[in-house]
Amino acid sequence: MSIRTDWAVGAISPPQDIEAERRVLGIILKYPQTIDTVISKLGPDHFYDAANRAVYRAMLAIYQEGGKVSYTQVFNQLRKEGKIPDPEHVLLALTEAFASQAELEPSIRVLMEQYVKRAILHAAQEIERMILLDSEPSLEACRARAQELIFQATQIGGPEQEIKDLADILSRCYNNLVERKEGKVAYGLPVRYPSIDVLTTGFKKKDLIILAGRPSMGKTALALNFAVNVARCKHRRQPVLIFSLEMDDEQIGDRLVISEFFRYRRDDGSLEVSPLDYAARMDDEKFARVDSIFNELYKLPIKVVDKRGLTTAELRAMARQVKAEEPDLALIIIDYLQLLKPATSTNKNWALVVGDAVREIRDLAGELDVPVILLSQLNRGVEARDNKRPALSDLRDSGNIEEFADVVMFVYRDEYYYPDEAEERNTKGQAEIIIAKQRRGQTGKAILKFIPECTRFVDITDRVEE
């Protein structure tokens, strides 16, 4: 983000600390070796004062050319550039501002804080300008751009976050290891299907997880089951955000309620309340049972966006908004890839358009530091094979789906294709969750039981109910 440094709001100057700027520059002049520390954390725009900014640029020019930063070298560089009328006066003021090398780090922190405040102010001014000039074609585009500007401004950290010492990295890894050993945290986000969690060790932050399958395999059902299981965590608040580009919010709500019917079974395995009962007029006993389900679901921190024809830009803007409201956001689910709308008309073929969308969603996962589950269709070619179990080559529309994904999961139900042979093959009611790709783990297969009337997947062991 390029931030202006030459404006003020009325008679009020933007956030700044000129004395801190002078202290940093004065310490560099006195202790030239400290410039390595400063360069790793500050850029020219961190300096609000034009003269201080010019001095720092001169120091950078000398440093980049392999020279030693000194009073004389900086003076000569400033005189050569001719941007400061009296460089000697400016440099003398900096040497007088020097206090102690111990003040370098605190002064750097001050400049970084003031820079972020100016970035937020700049974002607000850009939003004001956009609205007054009416430069965006639609209200949604305007909202998306405003969200992007504010999010970028508030997420500014600094180059120090990009260059990391191995000792610091290993220290964090070790702390995570100890916390896992003590049972405080899991390696990834468990979805409370033991057979899946064993294979994935939980979904990792920043990961893009593709959940794919042919129509009617149960992709949406499984994703919604994941959402409820994650949000139901008893140990800490784990908000979930669902983007439904196909079903509306009430359909999602009904699906979540009906899925819970499986939790209330009689001894013979039959349901106390059936989906047919839910769609009709229930007696008091059944209504009371459903009422208790509603009361349980009310408590879950799940948010739903059910707008059709979303672009990836609009989706990212909404996700940023939820992340700002829910800093502990644990999971994002998008149903599904092929229903995302291209931002504008383009000459790219559809495969490239889909690839761009997948890349942007992967970037979103990294930006928000959460796992994102992206549902996707499979090619029709699966139907023409004798063995209809999906493979990576069946991902529809773009090879970039496989390339950008950290995890690729397929849902396959043999019974769907071969209902008559399911009994003989012992696959009746079974669903295979095939982990075909996993950057940070093994591939393999989990077997779940599918309850079609409840659109519910359960682990064969039923441990998901614990």
C-alpha positions in Angstrom: 0.0 0.0 0.0 1.5 3.4 -1.0 0.7 5.9 1.6 0.7 9.7 1.2 3.1 11.6 3.4 2.3 15.2 2.4 -1.2 15.7 3.7 -2.9 16.9 6.8 -6.5 16.8 8.1 -7.6 20.4 8.4 -5.3 22.0 10.9 -4.4 18.6 12.5 -1.3 16.8 11.3 -1.5 13.1 10.6 0.0 10.7 13.2 3.8 11.2 13.4 6.7 11.5 15.8 9.5 13.6 14.3 11.7 13.3 17.3 11.6 9.5 17.1 12.6 9.8 13.4 15.5 12.0 14.3 16.6 9.6 17.0 16.7 6.6 14.6 18.7 8.6 12.0 21.0 10.0 14.6 21.8 6.5 16.0 22.5 5.2 12.5 25.0 8.1 11.9 26.7 7.3 15.3 26.5 3.5 14.9 26.5 2.7 11.2 26.2 -1.1 11.9 22.7 -0.6 13.2 21.4 0.2 9.7 20.9 -3.6 9.2 18.4 -3.7 12.0 16.6 -0.6 10.8 16.4 -1.6 7.2 14.8 -4.9 8.2 12.0 -3.0 9.9 11.5 0.4 8.3 11.1 1.8 4.8 11.3 5.4 3.7 7.5 5.9 4.2 7.9 5.2 7.9 9.4 8.7 8.1 6.8 11.4 7.9 9.1 14.4 7.8 10.3 15.1 4.2 13.8 15.9 5.2 14.1 12.9 7.4 12.7 10.7 4.7 15.3 12.1 2.2 18.1 11.4 4.7 17.0 7.8 5.1 16.7 7.3 1.3 20.3 8.6 1.0 21.4 6.1 3.7 19.6 3.3 1.8 21.3 4.4 -1.5 24.8 4.2 0.1 24.0 0.9 1.8 22.7 -0.7 -1.4 25.9 0.4 -3.3 28.0 -1.3 -0.7 29.3 1.8 0.9 29.7 2.6 4.6 27.0 4.9 6.0 28.8 7.9 7.6 28.2 11.6 8.2 30.4 12.5 5.2 28.9 9.9 2.9 25.3 10.9 3.7 26.2 14.6 3.3 27.7 14.0 -0.1 24.8 11.8 -1.2 22.3 14.5 -0.2 24.2 17.2 -1.9 24.4 15.1 -5.1 20.6 14.5 -5.0 19.9 18.2 -4.3 16.6 17.5 -2.5 17.5 19.3 0.7 18.6 22.9 0.4 20.9 22.8 3.5 21.9 19.2 4.2 24.6 20.2 6.7 22.1 21.9 8.9 19.7 18.9 8.7 22.5 16.4 9.6 23.8 18.5 12.5 20.3 18.5 14.0 20.3 14.7 13.7 23.5 14.2 15.5 22.2 16.5 18.3 19.1 14.4 18.5 21.1 11.2 19.2 20.7 10.0 22.8 21.6 6.3 23.3 21.8 3.2 21.1 19.3 1.6 23.6 16.6 3.9 22.3 16.8 2.5 18.8 14.3 -0.4 19.2 11.7 1.7 21.1 12.0 4.5 18.5 11.5 2.0 15.6 8.3 0.7 17.3 7.0 4.2 17.6 7.6 4.9 13.9 5.9 1.6 12.9 2.9 2.4 15.1 2.5 5.9 13.6 2.9 4.5 10.1 0.0 2.0 10.6 -2.1 4.9 11.9 -1.4 6.9 8.8 -2.2 3.8 6.7 -5.6 3.6 8.3 -6.2 7.3 7.8 -5.1 7.0 4.2 -7.5 4.1 3.7 -10.3 6.2 5.0 -9.5 9.0 2.7 -9.3 6.6 -0.3 -12.8 5.3 0.6 -14.1 8.9 0.9 -12.6 9.7 -2.5 -14.0 6.5 -4.1 -17.5 7.4 -2.9 -17.4 11.0 -3.8 -16.1 10.3 -7.3 -18.4 7.3 -7.6 -15.6 5.3 -9.2 -16.9 1.8 -8.5 -19.6 0.4 -10.8 -21.8 -1.0 -8.0 -22.5 -0.8 -4.3 -21.1 -4.4 -3.8 -17.9 -3.4 -5.6 -17.7 -0.3 -3.5 -18.1 -2.3 -0.3 -15.6 -4.9 -1.4 -13.0 -2.2 -2.2 -13.6 -0.5 1.2 -13.2 -3.7 3.0 -10.0 -4.4 1.2 -8.5 -1.0 1.9 -9.3 -1.1 5.6 -8.1 -4.7 6.0 -4.8 -4.0 4.3 -4.3 -1.0 6.5 -5.0 -2.8 9.7 -2.9 -5.8 8.8 0.3 -3.9 8.1 3.1 -5.5 10.0 6.5 -4.8 8.5 9.4 -6.5 6.8 10.5 -7.9 10.2 7.6 -10.4 9.8 9.0 -11.7 6.5 12.6 -12.4 7.6 12.5 -14.9 10.5 15.3 -16.4 12.5 15.3 -20.2 12.6 15.7 -20.2 16.4 12.5 -18.2 16.7 10.7 -20.5 14.3 11.9 -23.6 16.2 10.9 -22.0 19.5 7.4 -21.6 18.3 7.3 -25.1 16.9 8.6 -26.5 20.3 6.0 -24.5 22.3 3.3 -26.0 20.0 4.7 -29.4 20.5 4.6 -29.0 24.3 1.0 -27.7 24.2 0.0 -30.7 22.0 1.7 -33.1 24.5 -0.2 -31.5 27.4 -3.5 -31.7 25.4 -3.9 -27.9 25.3 -4.1 -27.7 21.5 -4.3 -30.0 18.5 -1.9 -29.8 15.6 -4.7 -28.8 13.3 -8.4 -28.2 13.5 -10.2 -31.5 14.3 -13.6 -32.0 12.5 -14.5 -34.7 15.1 -14.5 -37.6 12.7 -11.8 -39.7 14.2 -11.0 -41.6 11.0 -10.5 -38.3 9.1 -8.7 -36.6 11.9 -6.2 -39.4 12.2 -5.3 -39.0 8.5 -5.2 -35.2 8.5 -4.2 -34.5 12.1 -6.7 -31.7 11.7 -7.0 -29.1 9.1 -4.1 -26.6 9.3 -4.3 -22.8 9.3 -3.7 -21.2 6.0 -4.5 -24.5 4.1 -6.9 -24.7 1.2 -8.8 -27.9 1.4 -10.7 -29.1 -1.8 -13.7 -31.3 -1.0 -14.8 -32.7 -4.3 -17.3 -35.3 -5.7 -19.9 -35.9 -8.2 -23.5 -34.6 -7.6 -25.4 -36.4 -4.9 -22.3 -37.8 -3.2 -22.9 -35.7 -0.1 -20.3 -32.9 -0.4 -22.5 -30.2 1.1 -23.8 -32.6 3.8 -20.3 -33.5 4.9 -19.2 -29.8 4.8 -22.1 -28.8 7.0 -21.4 -31.7 9.3 -17.8 -30.4 9.6 -19.2 -26.9 10.4 -21.4 -28.0 13.2 -18.7 -30.3 14.7 -16.1 -27.5 14.7 -18.5 -24.9 16.1 -19.7 -27.3 18.8 -16.2 -27.4 20.4 -16.7 -27.3 24.2 -13.2 -26.1 25.0 -13.1 -22.7 23.2 -15.1 -20.6 20.8 -14.6 -21.7 17.2 -16.6 -19.6 14.8 -17.4 -21.0 11.3 -18.2 -19.0 8.2 -20.2 -20.7 5.4 -20.6 -19.3 1.9 -23.5 -21.0 0.2 -23.7 -20.1 -3.5 -26.4 -22.7 -4.2 -28.8 -23.0 -1.2 -30.4 -20.1 0.6 -30.0 -19.5 4.3 -33.2 -21.3 5.4 -32.3 -24.3 3.4 -29.0 -24.4 5.2 -30.8 -24.0 8.5 -33.2 -26.8 7.8 -30.4 -29.1 6.7 -28.5 -28.4 10.0 -31.6 -29.2 12.0 -32.5 -32.4 10.1 -28.9 -33.6 10.4 -29.2 -33.5 14.2 -32.2 -36.0 14.1 -29.6 -38.8 13.9 -28.5 -37.9 17.4 -31.9 -38.9 18.7 -32.5 -42.6 17.8 -34.6 -45.3 19.4 -33.1 -48.6 20.5 -34.1 -50.2 17.2 -32.2 -47.4 15.3 -35.2 -45.6 14.0 -35.5 -41.9 14.3 -37.6 -40.2 17.0 -38.3 -37.5 14.5 -38.1 -37.9 10.7 -37.5 -35.3 8.0 -41.1 -36.0 6.9 -42.3 -35.2 10.4 -40.3 -31.9 10.3 -42.1 -30.9 7.1 -45.5 -31.7 8.5 -47.5 -30.8 11.6 -45.8 -32.5 14.6 -47.4 -33.7 17.8 -46.2 -32.1 21.1 -43.6 -34.8 21.9 -41.9 -34.5 18.5 -42.1 -30.8 18.6 -40.4 -30.7 22.0 -37.6 -32.8 20.6 -37.1 -30.5 17.6 -37.3 -27.5 19.9 -34.4 -28.9 21.9 -32.4 -29.2 18.7 -33.0 -25.6 17.8 -31.9 -24.5 21.3 -28.6 -26.4 20.9 -28.0 -25.0 17.4 -28.8 -21.4 18.5 -25.6 -21.4 20.6 -23.3 -22.3 17.7 -21.1 -19.5 16.3 -21.9 -20.1 12.7 -22.4 -17.4 10.1 -23.9 -17.9 6.7 -23.7 -15.9 3.5 -26.2 -17.2 0.9 -25.7 -14.7 -1.9 -25.6 -16.3 -5.4 -23.3 -14.9 -8.1 -20.5 -13.8 -5.7 -17.2 -12.8 -7.1 -14.0 -13.8 -5.3 -13.4 -10.2 -4.5 -16.8 -9.9 -2.8 -16.3 -13.1 -1.0 -12.9 -12.0 0.3 -14.4 -8.7 1.5 -17.1 -10.5 3.5 -14.6 -13.0 4.9 -12.4 -10.1 6.1 -15.4 -8.4 7.7 -16.2 -11.6 9.6 -12.6 -12.1 10.6 -12.5 -8.6 12.0 -15.7 -9.3 14.0 -14.6 -12.8 15.0 -10.8 -12.9 15.5 -10.9 -16.5 16.5 -12.6 -17.6 13.2 -11.7 -21.3 12.9 -13.0 -22.4 9.5 -14.4 -21.1 6.2 -16.5 -23.3 3.9 -17.4 -22.3 0.3 -20.0 -24.2 -1.5 -19.0 -24.3 -4.3 -16.2 -23.3 -6.7 -18.0 -23.5 -10.0 -20.7 -21.1 -8.9 -18.3 -18.3 -8.2 -18.8 -15.5 -10.7 -15.9 -14.0 -12.6 -15.2 -10.4 -11.6 -15.5 -8.9 -15.1 -15.7 -10.1 -18.6 -12.4 -11.6 -19.6 -10.8 -13.2 -22.6 -9.4 -16.0 -20.5 -10.7 -19.5 -21.0 -12.8 -20.9 -18.2 -10.0 -23.1 -16.9 -7.8 -20.1 -16.3 -10.8 -18.2 -14.7 -11.3 -21.1 -12.3 -7.6 -21.3 -11.6 -7.5 -17.6 -10.7 -10.4 -18.1 -8.3 -8.7 -21.0 -6.6 -5.5 -19.0 -6.2 -7.3 -16.1 -4.7 -9.1 -18.3 -2.2 -5.8 -20.0 -1.3 -4.4 -16.5 -0.7 -7.5 -15.7 1.5 -6.7 -18.7 3.7 -3.2 -17.4 4.2 -4.3 -13.8 4.7 -6.9 -14.7 7.4 -4.9 -17.5 8.9 -7.7 -20.1 8.8 -8.3 -23.3 6.8 -10.7 -22.9 3.9 -12.8 -25.8 2.6 -13.7 -25.2 -1.0 -16.2 -27.6 -2.5 -15.8 -28.5 -6.2 -17.5 -30.6 -8.8 -15.8 -33.5 -10.7 -15.6 -34.1 -14.4 -18.3 -36.2 -16.0 -15.6 -38.6 -17.2 -15.9 -40.4 -13.9 -19.3 -41.8 -15.0 -17.8 -43.5 -18.0 -15.3 -45.6 -16.1 -15.9 -49.0 -14.5 -14.1 -47.9 -11.4 -15.8 -44.7 -10.5 -13.7 -43.7 -7.5 -12.4 -40.2 -8.3 -8.8 -39.3 -8.9 -6.9 -36.0 -9.0 -7.2 -35.9 -12.7 -11.0 -35.8 -12.4 -11.0 -32.3 -10.8 -13.3 -30.2 -13.0 -12.3 -27.2 -15.1 -8.7 -26.6 -14.1 -5.5 -28.3 -13.2 -4.8 -25.4 -11.0 -7.2 -26.8 -8.5 -4.8 -29.6 -7.7 -1.8 -27.3 -7.9 -3.0 -24.7 -5.4 -4.7 -27.1 -3.0 -3.0 -28.2 0.2 -5.4 -31.0 0.7 -7.7 -32.7 -1.8 -10.6 -34.9 -0.5 -13.1 -36.9 -2.5 -16.5 -38.2 -1.3 -17.4 -41.5 -2.9 -20.4 -43.8 -2.2 -20.2 -47.1 -4.1 -23.9 -47.7 -3.3 -24.9 -44.7 -5.4 -23.6 -46.3 -8.5 -24.2 -50.0 -7.7 -27.2 -50.2 -5.4 -27.9 -53.9 -6.2 -24.3 -55.0 -5.6 -23.8 -52.9 -2.4 -25.0 -55.7 -0.1 -22.7 -58.2 -1.7 -19.7 -55.8 -1.7 -20.5 -54.8 2.0 -20.7 -51.2 0.9 -24.3 -50.5 1.7 -24.6 -47.2 3.6 -20.8 -46.6 3.4 -19.0 -43.5 2.2 -15.3 -43.3 1.4 -13.6 -40.0 2.2 -10.5 -40.3 0.0 -7.5 -38.1 0.9 -5.9 -37.9 -2.5 -3.4 -35.2 -1.7 -2.0 -33.7 1.5 1.1 -31.5 1.6 1.7 -32.1 5.3 0.5 -35.6 5.8 -0.3 -39.0 4.3 -2.9 -39.9 1.7 -5.4 -42.6 2.5 -9.1 -43.3 3.0 -11.6 -42.9 5.8 -14.8 -45.0 5.9 -17.9 -43.2 7.2 -21.6 -44.2 7.4 -24.0 -42.1 5.4 -27.6 -41.6 6.7 -29.3 -40.2 3.6 -32.6 -39.2 5.3 -30.7 -37.0 7.7 -27.9 -36.0 5.2 -25.6 -37.0 7.9 -22.2 -38.7 7.9 -21.1 -40.5 11.1 -17.9 -42.3 11.9 -18.3 -46.1 11.9 -17.3 -46.1 15.5 -19.9 -43.3 16.3 -17.1 -41.6 18.3 -18.1 -38.4 16.6 -21.0 -38.2 19.0 -18.8 -38.2 22.1 
